[in-house]
């Protein structure tokens, strides 16, 4: 999963939560994300571009500690 911005992507089907871990170590939990979006970002050629275009500003999020 090479990305210059994102180090890990995880999805919880039960809560429909998408967890994005950035290379800086910050983790964001995006809420009520369809599983399709998770599958698409996992296979996107540019995960950062996909995040900016299809996730940021479209789903509520919580910064994780």
PDB file as gemmi writes it, atoms N, CA and C in Angstrom:
CRYST1    1.000    1.000    1.000  90.00  90.00  90.00 P 1                      
ATOM      1  N   UNK A   1       0.824  -1.184   0.000  1.00  0.00           N  
ATOM      2  CA  UNK A   1       0.000   0.000   0.000  1.00  0.00           C  
ATOM      3  C   UNK A   1       0.869   1.248   0.000  1.00  0.00           C  
ATOM      4  N   UNK A   2       1.703   1.422  -0.985  1.00  0.00           N  
ATOM      5  CA  UNK A   2       2.583   2.586  -0.991  1.00  0.00           C  
ATOM      6  C   UNK A   2       1.815   3.894  -1.140  1.00  0.00           C  
ATOM      7  N   UNK A   3       2.123   4.819  -0.249  1.00  0.00           N  
ATOM      8  CA  UNK A   3       1.556   6.165  -0.315  1.00  0.00           C  
ATOM      9  C   UNK A   3       2.526   7.093   0.390  1.00  0.00           C  
ATOM     10  N   UNK A   4       2.684   8.282  -0.133  1.00  0.00           N  
ATOM     11  CA  UNK A   4       3.589   9.244   0.506  1.00  0.00           C  
ATOM     12  C   UNK A   4       2.907   9.956   1.671  1.00  0.00           C  
ATOM     13  N   UNK A   5       1.602   9.808   1.810  1.00  0.00           N  
ATOM     14  CA  UNK A   5       0.838  10.521   2.841  1.00  0.00           C  
ATOM     15  C   UNK A   5       0.203   9.570   3.861  1.00  0.00           C  
ATOM     16  N   UNK A   6      -0.279   8.429   3.394  1.00  0.00           N  
ATOM     17  CA  UNK A   6      -1.049   7.501   4.232  1.00  0.00           C  
ATOM     18  C   UNK A   6      -0.205   6.253   4.501  1.00  0.00           C  
ATOM     19  N   UNK A   7      -0.123   5.876   5.788  1.00  0.00           N  
ATOM     20  CA  UNK A   7       0.651   4.677   6.113  1.00  0.00           C  
ATOM     21  C   UNK A   7      -0.227   3.446   6.331  1.00  0.00           C  
ATOM     22  N   UNK A   8      -1.516   3.660   6.683  1.00  0.00           N  
ATOM     23  CA  UNK A   8      -2.390   2.510   6.916  1.00  0.00           C  
ATOM     24  C   UNK A   8      -3.853   2.915   6.738  1.00  0.00           C  
ATOM     25  N   UNK A   9      -4.643   1.963   6.246  1.00  0.00           N  
ATOM     26  CA  UNK A   9      -6.084   2.151   6.090  1.00  0.00           C  
ATOM     27  C   UNK A   9      -6.763   0.927   6.673  1.00  0.00           C  
ATOM     28  N   UNK A  10      -7.739   1.172   7.543  1.00  0.00           N  
ATOM     29  CA  UNK A  10      -8.471   0.062   8.162  1.00  0.00           C  
ATOM     30  C   UNK A  10      -9.955   0.406   8.158  1.00  0.00           C  
ATOM     31  N   UNK A  11     -10.796  -0.606   8.061  1.00  0.00           N  
ATOM     32  CA  UNK A  11     -12.248  -0.391   8.014  1.00  0.00           C  
ATOM     33  C   UNK A  11     -12.932  -1.313   9.010  1.00  0.00           C  
ATOM     34  N   UNK A  12     -13.892  -0.764   9.746  1.00  0.00           N  
ATOM     35  CA  UNK A  12     -14.714  -1.550  10.673  1.00  0.00           C  
ATOM     36  C   UNK A  12     -16.117  -1.636  10.079  1.00  0.00           C  
ATOM     37  N   UNK A  13     -16.472  -2.832   9.581  1.00  0.00           N  
ATOM     38  CA  UNK A  13     -17.778  -3.025   8.933  1.00  0.00           C  
ATOM     39  C   UNK A  13     -18.940  -2.783   9.889  1.00  0.00           C  
ATOM     40  N   UNK A  14     -18.781  -3.186  11.136  1.00  0.00           N  
ATOM     41  CA  UNK A  14     -19.873  -3.067  12.111  1.00  0.00           C  
ATOM     42  C   UNK A  14     -20.275  -1.616  12.361  1.00  0.00           C  
ATOM     43  N   UNK A  15     -19.281  -0.735  12.435  1.00  0.00           N  
ATOM     44  CA  UNK A  15     -19.575   0.678  12.716  1.00  0.00           C  
ATOM     45  C   UNK A  15     -19.484   1.558  11.471  1.00  0.00           C  
ATOM     46  N   UNK A  16     -19.081   0.952  10.344  1.00  0.00           N  
ATOM     47  CA  UNK A  16     -18.876   1.685   9.089  1.00  0.00           C  
ATOM     48  C   UNK A  16     -17.881   2.832   9.279  1.00  0.00           C  
ATOM     49  N   UNK A  17     -16.822   2.528  10.043  1.00  0.00           N  
ATOM     50  CA  UNK A  17     -15.782   3.518  10.329  1.00  0.00           C  
ATOM     51  C   UNK A  17     -14.531   3.221   9.506  1.00  0.00           C  
ATOM     52  N   UNK A  18     -13.994   4.257   8.913  1.00  0.00           N  
ATOM     53  CA  UNK A  18     -12.768   4.160   8.127  1.00  0.00           C  
ATOM     54  C   UNK A  18     -11.662   4.850   8.910  1.00  0.00           C  
ATOM     55  N   UNK A  19     -10.597   4.109   9.202  1.00  0.00           N  
ATOM     56  CA  UNK A  19      -9.471   4.647   9.955  1.00  0.00           C  
ATOM     57  C   UNK A  19      -8.315   4.889   9.001  1.00  0.00           C  
ATOM     58  N   UNK A  20      -7.853   6.126   8.953  1.00  0.00           N  
ATOM     59  CA  UNK A  20      -6.727   6.500   8.112  1.00  0.00           C  
ATOM     60  C   UNK A  20      -5.571   6.898   9.027  1.00  0.00           C  
ATOM     61  N   UNK A  21      -4.457   6.203   8.899  1.00  0.00           N  
ATOM     62  CA  UNK A  21      -3.246   6.563   9.633  1.00  0.00           C  
ATOM     63  C   UNK A  21      -2.295   7.229   8.652  1.00  0.00           C  
ATOM     64  N   UNK A  22      -1.883   8.442   8.995  1.00  0.00           N  
ATOM     65  CA  UNK A  22      -0.985   9.206   8.136  1.00  0.00           C  
ATOM     66  C   UNK A  22       0.463   8.906   8.504  1.00  0.00           C  
ATOM     67  N   UNK A  23       1.378   9.179   7.600  1.00  0.00           N  
ATOM     68  CA  UNK A  23       2.789   8.913   7.863  1.00  0.00           C  
ATOM     69  C   UNK A  23       3.285   9.711   9.065  1.00  0.00           C  
ATOM     70  N   UNK A  24       2.620  10.793   9.387  1.00  0.00           N  
ATOM     71  CA  UNK A  24       2.990  11.600  10.563  1.00  0.00           C  
ATOM     72  C   UNK A  24       2.627  10.902  11.869  1.00  0.00           C  
ATOM     73  N   UNK A  25       1.785   9.846  11.775  1.00  0.00           N  
ATOM     74  CA  UNK A  25       1.331   9.146  12.972  1.00  0.00           C  
ATOM     75  C   UNK A  25      -0.085   9.512  13.383  1.00  0.00           C  
ATOM     76  N   UNK A  26      -0.619  10.600  12.834  1.00  0.00           N  
ATOM     77  CA  UNK A  26      -1.993  10.990  13.152  1.00  0.00           C  
ATOM     78  C   UNK A  26      -2.977   9.972  12.598  1.00  0.00           C  
ATOM     79  N   UNK A  27      -4.037   9.723  13.365  1.00  0.00           N  
ATOM     80  CA  UNK A  27      -5.073   8.780  12.941  1.00  0.00           C  
ATOM     81  C   UNK A  27      -6.412   9.502  12.950  1.00  0.00           C  
ATOM     82  N   UNK A  28      -7.142   9.384  11.852  1.00  0.00           N  
ATOM     83  CA  UNK A  28      -8.478   9.955  11.744  1.00  0.00           C  
ATOM     84  C   UNK A  28      -9.476   8.837  11.511  1.00  0.00           C  
ATOM     85  N   UNK A  29     -10.589   8.944  12.194  1.00  0.00           N  
ATOM     86  CA  UNK A  29     -11.688   7.983  12.053  1.00  0.00           C  
ATOM     87  C   UNK A  29     -12.809   8.699  11.310  1.00  0.00           C  
ATOM     88  N   UNK A  30     -13.110   8.239  10.100  1.00  0.00           N  
ATOM     89  CA  UNK A  30     -14.198   8.799   9.306  1.00  0.00           C  
ATOM     90  C   UNK A  30     -15.449   7.962   9.558  1.00  0.00           C  
ATOM     91  N   UNK A  31     -16.569   8.630   9.773  1.00  0.00           N  
ATOM     92  CA  UNK A  31     -17.793   7.985  10.244  1.00  0.00           C  
ATOM     93  C   UNK A  31     -18.793   7.727   9.124  1.00  0.00           C  
ATOM     94  N   UNK A  32     -19.495   6.596   9.235  1.00  0.00           N  
ATOM     95  CA  UNK A  32     -20.581   6.216   8.316  1.00  0.00           C  
ATOM     96  C   UNK A  32     -20.116   6.167   6.856  1.00  0.00           C  
ATOM     97  N   UNK A  33     -18.970   5.540   6.653  1.00  0.00           N  
ATOM     98  CA  UNK A  33     -18.376   5.409   5.328  1.00  0.00           C  
ATOM     99  C   UNK A  33     -18.831   4.084   4.709  1.00  0.00           C  
ATOM    100  N   UNK A  34     -19.379   4.104   3.511  1.00  0.00           N  
ATOM    101  CA  UNK A  34     -19.759   2.845   2.856  1.00  0.00           C  
ATOM    102  C   UNK A  34     -18.524   1.972   2.593  1.00  0.00           C  
ATOM    103  N   UNK A  35     -18.699   0.673   2.673  1.00  0.00           N  
ATOM    104  CA  UNK A  35     -17.585  -0.244   2.448  1.00  0.00           C  
ATOM    105  C   UNK A  35     -16.990  -0.063   1.044  1.00  0.00           C  
ATOM    106  N   UNK A  36     -17.809   0.327   0.104  1.00  0.00           N  
ATOM    107  CA  UNK A  36     -17.343   0.572  -1.271  1.00  0.00           C  
ATOM    108  C   UNK A  36     -16.219   1.619  -1.294  1.00  0.00           C  
ATOM    109  N   UNK A  37     -16.353   2.654  -0.480  1.00  0.00           N  
ATOM    110  CA  UNK A  37     -15.334   3.707  -0.419  1.00  0.00           C  
ATOM    111  C   UNK A  37     -14.022   3.126   0.112  1.00  0.00           C  
ATOM    112  N   UNK A  38     -14.115   2.268   1.130  1.00  0.00           N  
ATOM    113  CA  UNK A  38     -12.922   1.605   1.651  1.00  0.00           C  
ATOM    114  C   UNK A  38     -12.244   0.771   0.569  1.00  0.00           C  
ATOM    115  N   UNK A  39     -13.016  -0.020  -0.151  1.00  0.00           N  
ATOM    116  CA  UNK A  39     -12.437  -0.855  -1.206  1.00  0.00           C  
ATOM    117  C   UNK A  39     -11.774   0.004  -2.286  1.00  0.00           C  
ATOM    118  N   UNK A  40     -12.410   1.118  -2.611  1.00  0.00           N  
ATOM    119  CA  UNK A  40     -11.872   1.998  -3.653  1.00  0.00           C  
ATOM    120  C   UNK A  40     -10.575   2.677  -3.231  1.00  0.00           C  
ATOM    121  N   UNK A  41     -10.510   3.160  -1.991  1.00  0.00           N  
ATOM    122  CA  UNK A  41      -9.267   3.824  -1.568  1.00  0.00           C  
ATOM    123  C   UNK A  41      -8.125   2.818  -1.463  1.00  0.00           C  
ATOM    124  N   UNK A  42      -8.450   1.581  -1.073  1.00  0.00           N  
ATOM    125  CA  UNK A  42      -7.403   0.559  -0.966  1.00  0.00           C  
ATOM    126  C   UNK A  42      -6.771   0.266  -2.327  1.00  0.00           C  
ATOM    127  N   UNK A  43      -7.537   0.380  -3.400  1.00  0.00           N  
ATOM    128  CA  UNK A  43      -7.032   0.055  -4.733  1.00  0.00           C  
ATOM    129  C   UNK A  43      -6.683   1.293  -5.564  1.00  0.00           C  
ATOM    130  N   UNK A  44      -6.899   2.474  -5.008  1.00  0.00           N  
ATOM    131  CA  UNK A  44      -6.618   3.709  -5.749  1.00  0.00           C  
ATOM    132  C   UNK A  44      -5.122   3.840  -6.033  1.00  0.00           C  
ATOM    133  N   UNK A  45      -4.788   4.333  -7.212  1.00  0.00           N  
ATOM    134  CA  UNK A  45      -3.374   4.518  -7.554  1.00  0.00           C  
ATOM    135  C   UNK A  45      -2.759   5.636  -6.705  1.00  0.00           C  
ATOM    136  N   UNK A  46      -3.563   6.630  -6.335  1.00  0.00           N  
ATOM    137  CA  UNK A  46      -3.114   7.685  -5.431  1.00  0.00           C  
ATOM    138  C   UNK A  46      -4.098   7.765  -4.271  1.00  0.00           C  
ATOM    139  N   UNK A  47      -3.702   7.205  -3.143  1.00  0.00           N  
ATOM    140  CA  UNK A  47      -4.588   7.178  -1.982  1.00  0.00           C  
ATOM    141  C   UNK A  47      -4.836   8.576  -1.429  1.00  0.00           C  
ATOM    142  N   UNK A  48      -3.819   9.417  -1.452  1.00  0.00           N  
ATOM    143  CA  UNK A  48      -3.978  10.795  -0.986  1.00  0.00           C  
ATOM    144  C   UNK A  48      -4.964  11.576  -1.838  1.00  0.00           C  
ATOM    145  N   UNK A  49      -4.881  11.417  -3.143  1.00  0.00           N  
ATOM    146  CA  UNK A  49      -5.818  12.099  -4.046  1.00  0.00           C  
ATOM    147  C   UNK A  49      -7.236  11.587  -3.845  1.00  0.00           C  
ATOM    148  N   UNK A  50      -7.368  10.265  -3.670  1.00  0.00           N  
ATOM    149  CA  UNK A  50      -8.697   9.696  -3.432  1.00  0.00           C  
ATOM    150  C   UNK A  50      -9.268  10.254  -2.127  1.00  0.00           C  
ATOM    151  N   UNK A  51      -8.459  10.298  -1.091  1.00  0.00           N  
ATOM    152  CA  UNK A  51      -8.893  10.841   0.197  1.00  0.00           C  
ATOM    153  C   UNK A  51      -9.395  12.274   0.036  1.00  0.00           C  
ATOM    154  N   UNK A  52      -8.628  13.092  -0.639  1.00  0.00           N  
ATOM    155  CA  UNK A  52      -9.003  14.495  -0.820  1.00  0.00           C  
ATOM    156  C   UNK A  52     -10.272  14.661  -1.652  1.00  0.00           C  
ATOM    157  N   UNK A  53     -10.433  13.822  -2.645  1.00  0.00           N  
ATOM    158  CA  UNK A  53     -11.561  13.984  -3.572  1.00  0.00           C  
ATOM    159  C   UNK A  53     -12.867  13.359  -3.082  1.00  0.00           C  
ATOM    160  N   UNK A  54     -12.773  12.202  -2.427  1.00  0.00           N  
ATOM    161  CA  UNK A  54     -13.987  11.444  -2.127  1.00  0.00           C  
ATOM    162  C   UNK A  54     -14.304  11.265  -0.639  1.00  0.00           C  
ATOM    163  N   UNK A  55     -13.388  11.665   0.241  1.00  0.00           N  
ATOM    164  CA  UNK A  55     -13.630  11.431   1.670  1.00  0.00           C  
ATOM    165  C   UNK A  55     -13.638  12.735   2.471  1.00  0.00           C  
ATOM    166  N   UNK A  56     -12.568  13.515   2.365  1.00  0.00           N  
ATOM    167  CA  UNK A  56     -12.500  14.777   3.117  1.00  0.00           C  
ATOM    168  C   UNK A  56     -13.649  15.691   2.713  1.00  0.00           C  
ATOM    169  N   UNK A  57     -14.325  16.237   3.710  1.00  0.00           N  
ATOM    170  CA  UNK A  57     -15.438  17.142   3.460  1.00  0.00           C  
ATOM    171  C   UNK A  57     -16.750  16.450   3.150  1.00  0.00           C  
ATOM    172  N   UNK A  58     -16.708  15.133   3.014  1.00  0.00           N  
ATOM    173  CA  UNK A  58     -17.935  14.386   2.702  1.00  0.00           C  
ATOM    174  C   UNK A  58     -18.400  13.524   3.876  1.00  0.00           C  
ATOM    175  N   UNK A  59     -17.466  13.176   4.765  1.00  0.00           N  
ATOM    176  CA  UNK A  59     -17.791  12.358   5.933  1.00  0.00           C  
ATOM    177  C   UNK A  59     -17.311  13.054   7.191  1.00  0.00           C  
ATOM    178  N   UNK A  60     -18.094  12.937   8.261  1.00  0.00           N  
ATOM    179  CA  UNK A  60     -17.658  13.444   9.551  1.00  0.00           C  
ATOM    180  C   UNK A  60     -16.472  12.614  10.005  1.00  0.00           C  
ATOM    181  N   UNK A  61     -15.638  13.226  10.860  1.00  0.00           N  
ATOM    182  CA  UNK A  61     -14.465  12.501  11.321  1.00  0.00           C  
ATOM    183  C   UNK A  61     -14.151  12.865  12.765  1.00  0.00           C  
ATOM    184  N   UNK A  62     -13.353  12.010  13.381  1.00  0.00           N  
ATOM    185  CA  UNK A  62     -12.846  12.252  14.726  1.00  0.00           C  
ATOM    186  C   UNK A  62     -11.352  11.992  14.685  1.00  0.00           C  
ATOM    187  N   UNK A  63     -10.585  12.909  15.249  1.00  0.00           N  
ATOM    188  CA  UNK A  63      -9.154  12.692  15.380  1.00  0.00           C  
ATOM    189  C   UNK A  63      -8.952  11.744  16.559  1.00  0.00           C  
ATOM    190  N   UNK A  64      -8.180  10.689  16.347  1.00  0.00           N  
ATOM    191  CA  UNK A  64      -7.952   9.691  17.388  1.00  0.00           C  
ATOM    192  C   UNK A  64      -6.693  10.041  18.185  1.00  0.00           C  
ATOM    193  N   UNK A  65      -6.690   9.654  19.447  1.00  0.00           N  
ATOM    194  CA  UNK A  65      -5.497   9.899  20.300  1.00  0.00           C  
ATOM    195  C   UNK A  65      -4.498   8.789  20.178  1.00  0.00           C  
TER     196      UNK A  65                                                      
END                                                                             
